[in-house]
Amino acid sequence: MLSDLQIYQDAFEHKFLLATERLYAAEGQRLMRELAVPQYLAHVEKRLREENERLLHYLDPCTKWQLIHTIERQLLSEHLAGILSKGLESLMDGPRQQDLTTLYSLFSRVKDGLNELCNHFNAYIKKKGRTIVIEPERDKTMVAELLEFKEQLDNVVTACFQRNDRFLYSIREAFEHFINQRQNKPAELIAKFVDLKLRAGNKEATEEELERLLDKIMVLFRFIHGKDVFEAFYKKDLAKRLLVGKSASVDAEKSMLSKLKQECGGGFTCKLEGMFKDMELSKDINITYKQHLAASQETVGLELSVYILTMGFWPTYPPVEVRLPAELTRHQ
C-alpha cells in the first residue's frame, strides 16, 4: 500500500490536512458570524458526518484522528467562548433540550469544552437567579419562581448533560451564591411559602403532591444561610396554624418538622416539637375536663377549649390583660 511506502503521508496526507485546516478555519469564522448557535451546531455535526464518510471511502484509516481533530479544533475549540456567549442563554431560557444535548455532545469532544460549558452554565444560573431574588417586586412569586427554575435546571442536566456531577454541583454552588445575595428575605419568604401550603384551605395539591413539594422546598432551605430567620418566621406561622386550627394536615406538619430535624438537628426543632406536645397535652386536658362536666352533670352553657402553652416553646406576644366573664370565672 501507498501508506506502507510513506508515499501517502509524504505526498498527500500532510498537504490534505493543511488544506482542510485552512478550509475549516475560514468556514468557522464565517459561519459564527452568519448563523445562530443551533444552526451552527447542526452544521458542525453535519461536517463531522461528512468527513467520517470520506474516511470510509477515500482515505487511509491512519488519517482519521488527525482529520477529525482538525475539524473539532477549527469549528469547536477555536469558538468555545463565542458559541456560549452567543447562544447558551437563549438555549437555556427555552429550554431547547435537543440543541443543549447537541451542545454538550460536541463540547465533550474537545479539550476544556465541558469546563467552559460548565463555567458559562454556572454564570447563567447566578445571573438569572439573582434577578429573581434581588428585585422586591418579585417577592410574591420568588419562591415559586426559584422552585420552577431549579426544576428546569435539573431537567436540563438529566436530559441533556448526562447528569454530569460537575453540572449538578454547579447548580448547588450557584443557588447558594445568589440566594444569599439578599440577606434574610429569601429565608422569610420560604417560611411564608411553607405556611401558605400547610394552611387549611389550600386545595392545590393531594397529600402526595404536598409531600413532594415540601421536599423541593427543603432543597431551597439548604441553600440559605439565615436559617435562624427561617426558624423565627416558621415558628410564628406554625403557632398561628395550631392555635387557630388552620393547619391543613397534622401529618404534613409533622413531616415538615421531621425534614427540618433531619437537616438541622434536634436543637433546631426542639421548640417546634414542644409546641406540638403542648397541643396534644391540651387536647387531653380538654377531654378530661369535658368528661368531668358530664360526670358532675354540670351545665356550662358554652363550648370551652383551653390551650396550656409552655412559654419557652412559643413566640412571645405583648402582654394583654384578660378579663373573663362571670360564666368563665367560676370554672377557673
C-alpha positions as CSV (number, residue, x, y, z in Angstrom):
1,M,0.0,0.0,0.0
2,L,1.0,3.6,-0.5
3,S,0.9,4.2,3.2
4,D,3.4,1.5,3.8
5,L,5.8,3.2,1.4
6,Q,5.4,6.6,3.2
7,I,4.2,8.0,-0.1
8,Y,0.6,8.5,1.2
9,Q,1.9,10.6,4.2
10,D,4.7,12.4,2.4
11,A,3.0,13.2,-0.9
12,F,-0.7,13.5,0.1
13,E,-1.7,13.4,3.8
14,H,0.2,16.5,5.1
15,K,-1.0,18.7,2.3
16,F,-4.6,17.4,2.6
17,L,-4.7,18.1,6.3
18,L,-3.2,21.6,5.8
19,A,-5.8,22.4,3.2
20,T,-8.6,21.0,5.4
21,E,-7.4,23.2,8.3
22,R,-7.4,26.3,6.2
23,L,-10.9,25.4,4.8
24,Y,-12.5,24.9,8.2
25,A,-10.7,27.8,9.9
26,A,-12.3,30.2,7.3
27,E,-15.6,28.4,7.4
28,G,-15.8,28.5,11.2
29,Q,-15.1,32.3,11.3
30,R,-17.7,33.0,8.6
31,L,-20.5,30.8,10.0
32,M,-20.0,32.1,13.5
33,R,-21.0,35.5,12.1
34,E,-23.8,34.3,9.9
35,L,-25.6,31.5,11.8
36,A,-27.4,31.3,15.1
37,V,-25.9,28.8,17.6
38,P,-28.4,26.0,16.9
39,Q,-27.8,26.2,13.2
40,Y,-24.0,26.4,13.8
41,L,-24.0,23.3,16.0
42,A,-26.1,21.4,13.4
43,H,-23.5,22.4,10.7
44,V,-20.6,21.1,12.9
45,E,-22.4,17.7,13.3
46,K,-23.0,17.6,9.5
47,R,-19.4,18.3,8.8
48,L,-18.2,15.5,11.2
49,R,-20.6,13.0,9.5
50,E,-19.4,14.0,6.0
51,E,-15.7,13.7,7.0
52,N,-16.3,10.3,8.5
53,E,-18.0,9.2,5.3
54,R,-14.9,10.4,3.3
55,L,-12.7,8.5,5.6
56,L,-14.6,5.3,4.9
57,H,-14.5,5.6,1.1
58,Y,-11.4,7.7,0.1
59,L,-8.8,7.9,2.9
60,D,-6.5,5.7,4.8
61,P,-7.7,4.9,8.4
62,C,-4.4,6.4,9.8
63,T,-5.7,9.8,8.7
64,K,-8.9,9.6,10.8
65,W,-7.6,11.0,14.2
66,Q,-5.8,14.0,12.6
67,L,-8.7,14.8,10.3
68,I,-11.4,14.7,12.9
69,H,-9.2,16.6,15.4
70,T,-8.6,19.3,12.8
71,I,-12.4,19.8,12.3
72,E,-13.0,19.8,16.0
73,R,-10.3,22.3,16.7
74,Q,-11.3,24.8,13.9
75,L,-15.1,24.5,14.3
76,L,-15.3,24.0,18.1
77,S,-12.2,24.6,20.1
78,E,-11.5,28.0,18.4
79,H,-15.1,29.2,19.2
80,L,-16.0,27.7,22.6
81,A,-16.5,31.0,24.3
82,G,-18.1,32.6,21.3
83,I,-20.7,29.8,20.9
84,L,-21.6,30.0,24.6
85,S,-21.7,33.8,24.8
86,K,-23.8,34.0,21.7
87,G,-26.3,31.2,22.4
88,L,-26.3,29.5,25.8
89,E,-28.7,31.9,27.5
90,S,-31.4,31.6,24.8
91,L,-31.0,27.8,24.7
92,M,-31.4,27.6,28.5
93,D,-34.3,30.0,28.5
94,G,-36.2,27.7,26.2
95,P,-35.1,25.4,27.3
96,R,-34.2,23.9,23.9
97,Q,-33.3,20.4,25.1
98,Q,-32.3,18.9,21.8
99,D,-29.9,21.8,21.0
100,L,-28.5,21.6,24.5
101,T,-27.9,17.9,24.1
102,T,-26.1,18.6,20.8
103,L,-24.0,21.3,22.5
104,Y,-23.0,19.0,25.4
105,S,-22.2,16.2,22.9
106,L,-20.0,18.4,20.8
107,F,-18.2,20.2,23.6
108,S,-17.4,16.8,25.3
109,R,-15.3,16.0,22.2
110,V,-12.7,18.8,22.7
111,K,-10.3,19.7,25.5
112,D,-11.7,22.1,28.1
113,G,-15.1,22.0,26.3
114,L,-17.1,20.8,29.3
115,N,-15.2,23.1,31.6
116,E,-16.1,26.1,29.5
117,L,-19.7,24.9,29.2
118,C,-19.9,24.4,33.0
119,N,-18.5,27.8,33.7
120,H,-21.0,29.6,31.5
121,F,-23.8,27.4,32.8
122,N,-22.9,28.5,36.4
123,A,-22.7,32.2,35.3
124,Y,-26.2,31.9,33.7
125,I,-27.7,30.4,36.8
126,K,-26.2,33.2,39.0
127,K,-27.4,35.9,36.7
128,K,-30.9,34.7,36.3
129,G,-31.2,33.6,39.9
130,R,-30.0,36.9,41.3
131,T,-32.7,38.7,39.2
132,I,-35.4,36.6,40.8
133,V,-34.1,37.2,44.3
134,I,-32.9,40.8,44.3
135,E,-36.0,42.5,42.8
136,P,-38.5,43.4,45.6
137,E,-41.4,43.5,43.1
138,R,-40.9,39.7,42.6
139,D,-41.2,38.9,46.3
140,K,-44.7,37.5,45.9
141,T,-43.6,35.0,43.3
142,M,-39.9,34.5,44.4
143,V,-40.2,31.0,45.9
144,A,-42.4,29.6,43.2
145,E,-40.0,31.0,40.5
146,L,-37.0,29.5,42.3
147,L,-38.7,26.1,42.5
148,E,-39.5,26.3,38.8
149,F,-36.0,27.4,37.9
150,K,-34.4,24.7,39.9
151,E,-36.6,22.0,38.3
152,Q,-35.8,23.4,34.8
153,L,-32.1,23.2,35.6
154,D,-32.4,19.6,37.0
155,N,-34.2,18.5,33.9
156,V,-31.6,20.0,31.6
157,V,-28.7,18.3,33.4
158,T,-30.6,15.0,33.4
159,A,-31.9,15.1,29.9
160,C,-29.1,16.9,28.1
161,F,-25.9,16.8,30.2
162,Q,-25.9,13.1,31.1
163,R,-26.5,14.0,34.8
164,N,-22.8,15.0,35.0
165,D,-21.8,15.5,38.6
166,R,-19.9,18.7,37.7
167,F,-23.1,20.4,36.5
168,L,-25.1,19.2,39.4
169,Y,-22.5,20.7,41.8
170,S,-22.6,23.9,39.7
171,I,-26.3,24.2,40.3
172,R,-25.9,23.9,44.0
173,E,-23.0,26.3,44.2
174,A,-24.8,28.9,42.1
175,F,-28.0,28.7,44.1
176,E,-26.2,29.1,47.4
177,H,-24.4,32.1,46.0
178,F,-27.3,34.1,44.6
179,I,-29.9,33.2,47.1
180,N,-27.8,34.8,49.9
181,Q,-27.2,38.0,47.9
182,R,-30.3,39.4,49.6
183,Q,-29.9,39.0,53.3
184,N,-32.8,37.4,55.3
185,K,-35.6,38.0,52.7
186,P,-35.4,34.6,50.9
187,A,-35.5,32.8,54.3
188,E,-38.6,34.8,55.3
189,L,-40.3,34.2,52.0
190,I,-39.6,30.4,52.0
191,A,-41.1,30.2,55.6
192,K,-44.2,32.1,54.3
193,F,-44.5,29.9,51.3
194,V,-44.5,26.8,53.6
195,D,-47.2,28.4,55.7
196,L,-49.3,29.0,52.6
197,K,-49.0,25.4,51.5
198,L,-49.7,23.9,55.0
199,R,-52.6,26.2,55.8
200,A,-56.1,24.9,55.8
201,G,-57.9,25.9,52.6
202,N,-55.0,25.0,50.3
203,K,-56.7,22.7,47.9
204,E,-54.0,22.9,45.2
205,A,-52.4,19.5,46.0
206,T,-53.1,16.0,47.2
207,E,-51.1,14.8,50.2
208,E,-48.6,13.0,47.9
209,E,-48.1,16.2,45.8
210,L,-47.7,18.3,49.0
211,E,-45.1,15.9,50.3
212,R,-43.1,16.2,47.0
213,L,-43.4,20.0,47.2
214,L,-42.1,20.0,50.8
215,D,-39.1,18.0,49.6
216,K,-38.4,20.6,46.9
217,I,-38.8,23.4,49.4
218,M,-36.2,21.7,51.6
219,V,-33.7,21.9,48.8
220,L,-34.1,25.7,48.7
221,F,-33.9,25.7,52.5
222,R,-30.5,24.0,52.4
223,F,-29.1,26.9,50.3
224,I,-30.0,29.7,52.7
225,H,-27.5,30.9,55.3
226,G,-30.1,32.7,57.5
227,K,-31.8,29.5,58.9
228,D,-32.4,31.3,62.2
229,V,-34.5,33.8,60.3
230,F,-36.5,31.0,58.7
231,E,-37.0,29.4,62.1
232,A,-38.4,32.6,63.6
233,F,-41.0,33.1,60.8
234,Y,-41.8,29.4,60.6
235,K,-42.4,29.3,64.4
236,K,-44.7,32.3,64.3
237,D,-46.7,30.9,61.4
238,L,-46.9,27.4,62.9
239,A,-48.2,28.8,66.2
240,K,-51.0,30.6,64.3
241,R,-51.9,27.5,62.4
242,L,-52.0,25.4,65.5
243,L,-53.8,27.8,67.8
244,V,-56.4,28.9,65.3
245,G,-56.9,25.4,63.9
246,K,-55.8,26.4,60.4
247,S,-53.4,23.6,59.7
248,A,-54.4,21.6,56.6
249,S,-52.8,18.3,57.8
250,V,-51.2,17.2,61.0
251,D,-49.3,14.6,59.1
252,A,-47.9,17.2,56.7
253,E,-47.0,19.4,59.6
254,K,-45.1,16.6,61.3
255,S,-43.5,15.5,58.0
256,M,-42.1,19.1,57.5
257,L,-40.9,19.1,61.1
258,S,-39.1,15.7,60.5
259,K,-37.4,17.1,57.4
260,L,-36.2,20.1,59.3
261,K,-34.9,17.9,62.2
262,Q,-33.1,15.7,59.8
263,E,-31.5,18.6,58.0
264,C,-30.6,20.8,61.1
265,G,-30.7,18.5,64.1
266,G,-32.8,18.3,67.2
267,G,-31.6,21.6,68.6
268,F,-33.3,23.4,65.6
269,T,-36.7,21.8,66.1
270,C,-36.9,21.2,69.9
271,K,-39.2,24.2,70.5
272,L,-41.3,23.4,67.4
273,E,-41.7,19.8,68.7
274,G,-42.6,21.3,72.1
275,M,-45.4,23.3,70.5
276,F,-46.9,20.0,69.2
277,K,-46.6,18.4,72.6
278,D,-48.4,21.3,74.2
279,M,-51.3,21.0,71.8
280,E,-51.5,17.2,72.4
281,L,-51.4,17.7,76.2
282,S,-54.1,20.5,76.0
283,K,-56.3,18.2,73.9
284,D,-56.1,15.5,76.6
285,I,-56.8,18.1,79.3
286,N,-59.9,19.4,77.4
287,I,-61.2,15.8,77.0
288,T,-60.7,15.2,80.8
289,Y,-62.5,18.5,81.6
290,K,-65.5,17.6,79.4
291,Q,-65.7,14.2,81.0
292,H,-65.6,15.8,84.4
293,L,-68.5,18.1,83.4
294,A,-70.5,15.2,82.1
295,A,-69.9,13.1,85.3
296,S,-70.9,16.0,87.5
297,Q,-74.0,16.8,85.3
298,E,-72.9,20.5,85.4
299,T,-74.2,22.7,82.6
300,V,-71.7,25.3,81.4
301,G,-73.8,26.8,78.6
302,L,-70.8,27.3,76.3
303,E,-68.2,25.4,74.4
304,L,-64.8,25.9,76.1
305,S,-61.4,24.8,74.8
306,V,-58.2,25.8,76.6
307,Y,-54.6,25.6,75.4
308,I,-51.9,25.3,78.1
309,L,-48.7,26.5,76.5
310,T,-45.0,26.3,77.6
311,M,-43.7,29.9,77.5
312,G,-40.2,28.9,76.1
313,F,-41.6,27.0,73.1
314,W,-44.0,29.6,71.7
315,P,-43.4,33.0,70.1
316,T,-43.6,35.9,72.5
317,Y,-46.5,38.3,72.3
318,P,-47.2,41.6,74.1
319,P,-48.9,41.0,77.4
320,V,-52.7,41.5,77.3
321,E,-54.9,41.9,80.4
322,V,-57.6,39.3,80.3
323,R,-61.0,39.9,81.9
324,L,-63.0,36.8,82.0
325,P,-66.8,36.9,82.1
326,A,-68.5,35.6,85.2
327,E,-69.6,32.4,83.3
328,L,-65.9,31.5,82.9
329,T,-64.6,32.9,86.2
330,R,-66.4,30.3,88.3
331,H,-64.8,27.5,86.3
332,Q,-61.2,28.6,86.9
